[in-house]
């Protein structure tokens, strides 16, 4: 029997009893769905005990609210519900909660969280003529058999909109102190109901409100449905069955005595499956429509752009443009067939012209281009028919159709002649079209200026993107994120709201509006934005996590738990789906290992000289076989490299510990990796995998938008949820935050920790290189950058690795390496600075033509860079081009060239060649 209490009128309690549990033997599986039953015995009508339209439907274990809902519990649940013995009730009890009981119910859940459901074995009383059963004769004074309790976590009922919880809850031995600690209940419900022997005679509902010590459980004016099922292991069930027929005295539970019978629940792993359903949610949830309307009130949507008029004049202009396009294409075909040069001074006889015409028609028809031209012209002709002749319906007879076609043909031919005459009459001068950078390039230039701390230039680029197209949401979001970096919160809020007005359904715009509202302490608006984001995209892990962080600021613990629970459930489902897709793609074959990084870009078959770096265990095997479960990363080294020569000497020592292996790698890896030589193998068991938590996913987004206030909170949760300690990615994010604060000492500490966790992560070495570069340690920065670009997997921002490594090469006067490095940057993501680096390297190598080409490309991308004009002046002076040299020098001075060494070099070259400075 199971029993619990809920308040129905104020704090007056109402006992809900689930009696007469049915024993099910192992091997019997319960059908799904199956009907719920009324808690009334001795109903003779067939099927009358089943509740109409009320069924137990079950569901995935992972979606339950109980305790045994993890993947590792799945096998145990299946065995307990099919193979092992169990007790089944399938009963539903209902009660009404008045408004006062609702308030008491909510307060009790908020205070205690857990609700006790007591379980016990009720002896079966048998009757015979003139005799009493042995159980009736026994002394059962207040005795409770196999007294257990399950603690139901009722907190989900306080989540907005939640009306139902269902799950499996472990059963523990009933102990007064433990029950009071968790539920604040002073006495047992079953003990208050009287003697154990009389429990079998009680009705289905037993009022227990008379006990002065059990006023502990509040409720709601709702219908409350409960369906319970108990699952036991074989040890527990055998004990229960034995005690049902045993005449031996069972130890009674008393204060200070251990509940040995109840302990059998724990030993057997017993759990109780229970469902609680309310007719109305305790905490109402805002409707998506209400949230959307509130957002529109705060941020009115942008009015739609005016519709373009497509009148008769526009239709004729479109026809002219199509004629011009087709004429140009036909002229190109003619040039391909007969060339551009005309013989005999441009005079062609009529016969030759006809032959060329026939051949051109043949080529157009045979290649299909003639029909393509017809299709191209068709749409323009249709618009003329509709807009100029106002013809949109079919003709009544054939004569009208023929007359209209004749008139239309004459008009189209006349307009064709007008278009062709305009082409022939206009003399186009050969003017080079200006070079326009794309919006993506502007985004790169702006980010480049941010990293170089040229914030004024970055702002110019962001504003230029907005000037190009103010209707693109991402332009506003990027500029708003830049304003957050500059701590201009009001301007950032304006940008995010402008983006939301363009697209009220844009998820990131909603979240960023909520973030800025929190920063400005507008918490009511922030809650609306975050809740609207979860309604707009309920499957977004990011939305639920940010909502949880917001509730944490509000100190609303229950809703924090709700939001994080939902986010974790969504992430777990997504990862499981991705895993299934990966396994399906592999087709049951050999498992493919995904590594955080490997070490070089090309791998040849391994040579005999190999270094095997051991795993964490000191006694781990020294050699990894091809079929071993441990994957390896292949690092190529030259055959004559010091590492290969030292292999035989060092291999016995490498098995001692991981630190020795790291020292060997540090000495041999910097600048020594070559994709065309020998090989070194490194097992990956010691490498850290990317952190898959809701907080790290949120941190990645927050770092991109520079929302550092939320980053700190998310990092704190990430640190707590990592059972094995902080991850490499955690330390990387922490280092980036210290970079922004110019706290290089703490950044170095974080990077050292990250290197110890994952020394083959390219992002770690890239950040270490940036740290050394900014602190002036160029030699170590060069080593870190070279190690970074030697990995097969690129770091997240290789652009700045190439830029800074190239600048180091220029300072070290290694111009060939500088040229190659800057060319890699140009190939990956070209900018003014990458082409400037190529131009400088080529100039130092005396490759003047290539230098001028590179500098011209840099100037086309940004004509406000003083160094570009300065080097153009040097190139022009070396080429004895006085006018261009003076113009370049003039612009370099106008843009305030700050490189004193470069300016001094220009003056020296000017004196040498005798020109270049128009002021003398």
BANU-830015 format. One line per 5 residues: number of its first residue (from 1); their letters; for each residue x negated, y negated, z negated of C-alpha. Coordinates in steps of 0.5 Angstrom, whole numbers, plus 500, padded with zeros to 3 digits. Layout:
% BANU-830015
NUM> A> X/Y/Z  ...
END
This chain:
% BANU-830015
1> XXXXX> 500/500/500  498/493/502  500/487/498  499/479/498  503/473/496
6> XXXXX> 505/467/500  509/461/497  516/459/500  519/454/495  514/449/493
11> XXXXX> 509/453/489  513/459/488  510/465/490  513/471/494  510/478/495
16> XXXXX> 509/481/501  509/489/501  507/494/506  508/500/504  509/508/506
21> XXXXX> 502/507/510  502/513/515  496/518/515  493/519/522  488/525/523
26> XXXXX> 482/524/527  482/524/535  489/521/535  489/514/539  494/509/538
31> XXXXX> 498/507/544  498/500/546  502/496/546  507/499/541  513/496/537
36> XXXXX> 512/493/530  517/496/525  522/493/520  520/494/513  526/498/511
41> XXXXX> 526/505/510  531/510/511  534/507/518  538/513/521  539/510/528
46> XXXXX> 534/512/533  530/506/535  533/501/530  527/501/526  523/497/531
51> XXXXX> 523/490/532  526/487/539  521/484/543  515/484/538  509/489/540
56> XXXXX> 502/490/537  498/488/544  491/489/541  486/485/545  478/485/546
61> XXXXX> 474/485/539  470/479/541  476/475/541  479/477/534  478/472/528
66> XXXXX> 476/477/523  469/480/521  468/486/525  468/482/532  461/483/534
71> XXXXX> 458/487/540  454/491/535  461/493/531  464/495/538  462/502/537
76> XXXXX> 464/503/530  471/500/531  472/505/537  470/511/533  474/508/527
81> XXXXX> 481/507/531  480/514/535  476/519/532  476/518/524  482/519/520
86> XXXXX> 486/512/518  492/510/515  497/506/520  503/501/518  505/497/524
91> XXXXX> 510/493/519  512/486/520  514/482/514  517/475/515  518/469/510
96> XXXXX> 520/462/510  516/456/508  519/450/506  515/443/507  513/443/500
101> XXXXX> 510/450/500  507/448/507  503/442/503  501/447/498  499/452/503
106> XXXXX> 494/448/507  491/445/500  490/452/498  486/454/505  482/448/505
111> XXXXX> 480/449/497  479/457/497  478/459/505  480/466/503  486/470/502
116> XXXXX> 486/476/498  490/482/500  490/488/495  490/495/497  492/501/493
121> XXXXX> 494/508/493  501/509/490  503/516/488  508/520/491  514/522/486
126> XXXXX> 518/528/488  524/530/484  527/537/483  532/540/479  531/539/471
131> XXXXX> 524/538/472  520/532/473  514/531/477  507/532/474  505/525/476
136> XXXXX> 512/522/472  509/526/466  502/523/467  500/517/463  500/512/468
141> XXXXX> 500/506/463  498/500/468  494/505/472  492/502/479  489/508/484
146> XXXXX> 484/506/489  484/499/488  481/495/493  482/488/496  480/485/503
151> XXXXX> 479/477/504  482/474/510  479/468/512  485/463/513  481/457/515
156> XXXXX> 483/458/523  490/456/521  487/449/519  485/448/526  489/444/531
161> XXXXX> 494/448/535  492/455/532  498/459/530  496/466/530  490/469/527
166> XXXXX> 488/477/528  482/481/526  479/486/522  477/485/515  472/489/511
171> XXXXX> 475/492/504  472/491/498  473/494/491  477/490/487  473/486/481
176> XXXXX> 476/480/477  470/476/477  469/477/485  476/475/487  476/469/482
181> XXXXX> 470/467/485  473/467/492  480/466/492  481/462/485  486/468/483
186> XXXXX> 486/470/476  490/476/476  491/482/481  498/482/484  499/489/483
191> XXXXX> 497/489/476  502/483/475  508/487/478  508/492/472  506/500/472
196> XXXXX> 503/503/477  508/509/477  514/504/478  511/501/484  514/507/488
201> XXXXX> 521/505/486  521/497/488  524/494/493  521/492/500  520/485/497
206> XXXXX> 518/484/489  518/477/486  512/476/482  513/468/481  514/470/474
211> XXXXX> 507/471/472  504/464/469  497/466/472  498/468/479  500/461/482
216> XXXXX> 495/461/487  497/461/494  501/456/498  505/456/504  508/453/510
221> XXXXX> 516/452/513  514/457/518  516/464/520  510/468/518  509/475/521
226> XXXXX> 504/480/519  502/487/522  497/491/518  493/497/519  487/500/515
231> XXXXX> 481/504/518  477/509/514  471/513/514  472/521/513  469/520/506
236> XXXXX> 474/515/504  480/519/506  478/525/503  477/522/497  484/519/497
241> XXXXX> 487/525/500  484/529/494  486/524/489  493/525/491  494/532/489
246> XXXXX> 489/532/484  491/533/477  485/531/474  485/524/470  482/518/474
251> XXXXX> 478/513/471  483/507/470  480/500/472  479/495/466  475/489/465
256> XXXXX> 468/491/464  469/497/468  466/499/475  472/500/480  469/507/482
261> XXXXX> 475/509/486  475/502/490  467/503/491  469/508/496  472/503/501
266> XXXXX> 465/500/501  462/507/502  466/509/508  466/502/511  474/501/511
271> XXXXX> 477/495/514  484/492/515  487/490/521  492/484/520  495/479/524
276> XXXXX> 498/473/521  503/468/526  506/462/524  512/459/528  509/452/528
281> XXXXX> 501/450/527  500/447/521  495/442/524  499/439/530  494/439/536
286> XXXXX> 494/433/541  497/434/548  492/433/554  497/428/557  497/424/550
291> XXXXX> 490/424/550  489/422/558  494/417/557  490/414/551  484/414/555
296> XXXXX> 487/410/560  490/405/555  482/404/553  479/405/560  484/403/566
301> XXXXX> 483/407/572  480/403/578  485/401/583  484/405/590  480/402/595
306> XXXXX> 485/398/601  486/403/606  483/402/613  488/399/618  487/403/625
311> XXXXX> 491/399/630  490/398/637  484/394/637  481/399/633  483/405/637
316> XXXXX> 480/401/644  473/400/640  473/407/638  474/409/645  468/405/647
321> XXXXX> 463/407/642  465/414/644  464/413/652  457/409/650  455/416/646
326> XXXXX> 457/420/652  454/416/657  447/416/653  447/424/652  449/424/660
331> XXXXX> 443/420/661  438/424/657  440/430/661  439/427/667  432/425/664
336> XXXXX> 430/432/663  432/434/670  429/429/674  425/425/669  425/418/667
341> XXXXX> 420/415/673  424/413/680  420/414/686  419/409/692  420/403/687
346> XXXXX> 427/406/685  430/407/691  434/413/692  438/415/698  445/418/698
351> XXXXX> 443/425/700  438/426/694  443/422/689  449/427/691  444/433/690
356> XXXXX> 442/430/683  449/429/682  451/436/684  445/439/680  447/435/674
361> XXXXX> 454/437/674  452/444/674  448/444/668  453/440/664  458/446/666
366> XXXXX> 454/452/665  451/449/658  458/448/656  456/440/654  461/438/659
371> XXXXX> 467/441/655  464/439/649  464/431/651  471/432/653  473/435/646
376> XXXXX> 469/429/643  473/424/647  479/427/646  481/424/639  479/417/641
381> XXXXX> 484/418/647  490/421/642  489/414/638  490/410/644  496/414/646
386> XXXXX> 499/413/639  496/406/637  497/402/644  502/406/647  506/408/641
391> XXXXX> 507/415/644  508/420/638  514/425/641  514/429/647  517/426/654
396> XXXXX> 524/428/656  522/430/663  516/431/667  517/425/671  516/421/665
401> XXXXX> 510/425/663  507/424/670  508/416/670  505/416/663  499/420/665
406> XXXXX> 498/415/671  498/409/667  494/412/662  489/414/667  488/408/670
411> XXXXX> 487/404/663  482/409/661  478/408/667  478/401/666  476/401/659
416> XXXXX> 470/406/661  468/401/666  468/395/661  464/400/656  459/402/661
421> XXXXX> 458/395/664  457/392/656  451/397/656  448/395/662  449/388/661
426> XXXXX> 445/388/654  438/388/654  436/391/648  429/389/645  425/394/642
431> XXXXX> 426/392/635  424/397/629  429/399/625  428/398/617  426/403/613
436> XXXXX> 431/404/607  430/409/602  436/414/599  439/413/593  436/420/590
441> XXXXX> 429/416/592  431/410/588  433/415/582  426/418/583  422/411/583
446> XXXXX> 426/409/577  425/415/573  417/414/575  417/407/572  421/409/566
451> XXXXX> 415/414/565  410/409/566  413/404/561  415/399/567  422/398/565
456> XXXXX> 423/391/569  422/395/575  426/401/573  432/396/572  431/393/578
461> XXXXX> 431/400/582  438/402/578  441/396/579  439/397/587  443/404/587
466> XXXXX> 449/400/584  449/395/589  448/400/595  455/404/592  458/402/586
471> XXXXX> 463/407/587  459/413/585  460/415/578  452/418/577  450/411/579
476> XXXXX> 453/408/573  451/414/568  444/414/570  444/406/569  448/407/562
481> XXXXX> 442/412/560  437/408/561  440/402/557  441/407/552  433/408/552
486> XXXXX> 433/401/552  437/401/546  442/396/549  448/400/547  454/395/549
491> XXXXX> 451/395/556  451/403/556  458/403/554  460/398/560  457/403/564
496> XXXXX> 460/409/562  467/406/562  466/404/569  464/411/571  470/414/567
501> XXXXX> 475/408/571  472/411/577  474/418/575  478/419/569  477/427/570
506> XXXXX> 469/426/570  467/431/564  460/427/563  463/420/563  468/422/557
511> XXXXX> 462/425/553  458/419/554  464/414/552  465/418/546  457/418/544
516> XXXXX> 457/411/545  463/410/541  460/414/535  454/409/536  458/403/535
521> XXXXX> 462/406/529  469/407/533  470/413/531  478/414/533  476/412/540
526> XXXXX> 470/417/540  475/423/537  480/421/543  474/422/548  471/428/545
531> XXXXX> 478/432/545  480/430/552  473/433/554  475/439/551  482/439/554
536> XXXXX> 480/437/561  475/443/561  476/448/555  470/453/557  465/447/556
541> XXXXX> 460/449/551  457/442/551  464/439/550  466/443/544  459/443/541
546> XXXXX> 459/435/541  466/435/538  463/439/532  457/434/531  462/429/531
551> XXXXX> 466/432/526  460/433/522  459/426/522  466/425/519  465/430/514
556> XXXXX> 471/435/517  468/441/515  474/446/517  474/442/524  466/443/525
561> XXXXX> 467/450/524  472/451/529  469/447/534  462/451/533  466/457/533
566> XXXXX> 469/456/540  462/454/543  459/460/541  464/464/543  464/461/550
571> XXXXX> 457/461/550  457/469/548  462/470/554  458/467/559  451/470/557
576> XXXXX> 455/477/557  458/475/564  451/473/567  448/479/564  453/484/568
581> XXXXX> 452/480/574  444/481/573  445/488/572  450/489/578  445/486/582
586> XXXXX> 439/490/580  444/496/582  442/501/576  434/500/579  428/498/575
591> XXXXX> 429/493/570  427/486/573  423/482/567  424/474/567  418/471/564
596> XXXXX> 418/464/562  411/463/566  406/467/570  399/464/571  397/463/579
601> XXXXX> 401/462/585  399/468/589  397/475/587  393/481/590  392/488/588
606> XXXXX> 389/488/581  382/490/581  378/495/576  376/489/572  382/487/568
611> XXXXX> 383/484/561  389/487/557  391/482/552  394/486/546  401/485/543
616> XXXXX> 402/483/536  401/490/533  394/491/532  394/498/533  397/497/540
621> XXXXX> 395/501/546  390/497/550  392/499/557  399/498/560  401/503/565
626> XXXXX> 405/501/571  411/505/568  411/502/561  417/498/559  412/492/557
631> XXXXX> 412/487/563  405/484/565  403/477/568  398/477/573  392/472/573
636> XXXXX> 387/472/578  380/470/577  374/470/581  370/477/581  364/473/580
641> XXXXX> 367/469/574  365/469/567  371/472/565  370/478/569  363/479/567
646> XXXXX> 365/479/560  370/484/561  367/490/559  363/486/553  370/483/550
651> XXXXX> 375/489/552  373/493/545  374/486/541  381/484/545  385/489/541
656> XXXXX> 383/486/534  388/480/535  392/476/539  388/470/537  382/473/540
661> XXXXX> 385/474/546  388/466/546  380/464/545  378/468/551  383/465/556
666> XXXXX> 382/458/553  375/459/555  376/462/562  382/459/564  381/452/565
671> XXXXX> 380/450/572  377/457/574  384/460/577  383/462/584  389/465/588
676> XXXXX> 384/469/592  380/473/587  380/478/581  386/479/577  387/479/569
681> XXXXX> 393/482/566  397/479/560  403/483/557  409/478/556  412/481/549
686> XXXXX> 409/476/545  412/470/550  418/467/547  424/467/551  428/461/553
691> XXXXX> 433/459/547  440/461/548  444/457/543  450/452/543  445/447/540
696> XXXXX> 439/447/545  444/447/551  447/441/548  440/438/546  438/439/554
701> XXXXX> 444/434/556  443/429/550  435/428/552  437/427/559  442/421/557
706> XXXXX> 437/419/551  442/420/546  437/421/540  442/420/535  446/426/537
711> XXXXX> 439/430/538  437/429/531  443/433/529  443/438/534  436/439/532
716> XXXXX> 437/440/525  442/446/527  438/449/532  433/450/526  438/453/522
721> XXXXX> 440/458/527  434/461/529  433/467/524  426/468/527  423/461/526
726> XXXXX> 423/455/531  423/456/538  418/453/543  423/449/546  425/446/539
731> XXXXX> 418/444/538  417/441/546  424/437/544  421/434/538  414/433/541
736> XXXXX> 418/428/546  422/425/541  415/423/538  412/421/544  418/416/545
741> XXXXX> 416/413/538  409/413/540  407/418/534  402/421/538  399/425/531
746> XXXXX> 406/428/530  407/430/537  400/433/537  402/438/531  409/440/535
751> XXXXX> 405/442/541  400/446/537  406/450/534  409/450/541  402/453/544
756> XXXXX> 402/458/539  409/461/540  408/461/548  401/459/551  404/461/558
761> XXXXX> 409/456/558  407/451/563  412/445/560  407/446/554  401/445/557
766> XXXXX> 404/439/561  406/435/555  399/437/552  396/434/558  401/427/557
771> XXXXX> 399/427/550  391/427/552  392/422/558  396/417/553  391/418/548
776> XXXXX> 385/417/553  382/424/552  382/425/560  377/431/560  382/435/556
781> XXXXX> 388/432/560  385/434/566  384/441/563  391/442/561  394/439/568
786> XXXXX> 390/444/572  392/449/567  399/447/569  399/447/576  396/454/576
791> XXXXX> 402/457/573  407/460/579  413/457/575  412/449/575  413/445/569
796> XXXXX> 420/441/569  417/435/571  411/436/576  411/429/579  408/426/573
801> XXXXX> 403/432/572  400/431/580  400/423/579  396/423/572  391/429/575
806> XXXXX> 390/425/581  389/418/577  384/422/573  380/425/579  380/418/582
811> XXXXX> 376/415/576  372/421/576  370/420/583  373/427/586  376/424/592
816> XXXXX> 377/430/595  381/433/589  385/427/588  387/427/596  389/434/595
821> XXXXX> 393/433/589  397/427/591  398/430/598  402/436/593  406/430/590
826> XXXXX> 408/427/596  410/434/599  414/435/593  417/428/591  414/422/595
831> XXXXX> 414/415/592  410/409/593  405/411/588  404/418/591  402/415/598
836> XXXXX> 398/410/594  394/415/591  393/418/598  391/412/601  386/410/595
841> XXXXX> 383/417/596  382/416/604  379/409/603  374/412/598  372/418/603
846> XXXXX> 372/413/609  378/416/612  380/409/614  386/411/619  389/416/614
851> XXXXX> 388/411/609  392/406/613  398/411/614  398/412/607  398/405/605
856> XXXXX> 403/403/610  408/409/608  407/406/600  409/399/603  415/402/606
861> XXXXX> 417/405/600  416/399/595  413/392/598  412/389/592  406/393/589
866> XXXXX> 400/389/589  395/394/589  398/397/596  397/390/599  390/390/596
871> XXXXX> 388/396/599  391/394/605  387/388/605  381/392/604  382/397/610
876> XXXXX> 384/391/615  377/388/613  373/394/614  377/394/621  375/387/623
881> XXXXX> 382/385/623  382/378/620  390/376/621  392/382/617  387/382/612
886> XXXXX> 389/375/610  396/376/610  395/383/606  391/379/601  396/373/600
891> XXXXX> 401/378/598  397/381/593  395/375/590  403/373/590  405/379/587
896> XXXXX> 399/378/581  394/383/582  392/385/575  386/390/577  380/386/576
901> XXXXX> 375/391/578  379/392/585  380/384/585  372/383/585  371/389/590
906> XXXXX> 376/385/595  372/378/594  365/382/595  368/385/602  370/378/604
911> XXXXX> 364/375/603  360/381/606  365/381/613  366/373/612  373/373/612
916> XXXXX> 380/375/609  381/369/604  385/364/607  383/359/602  376/358/604
END
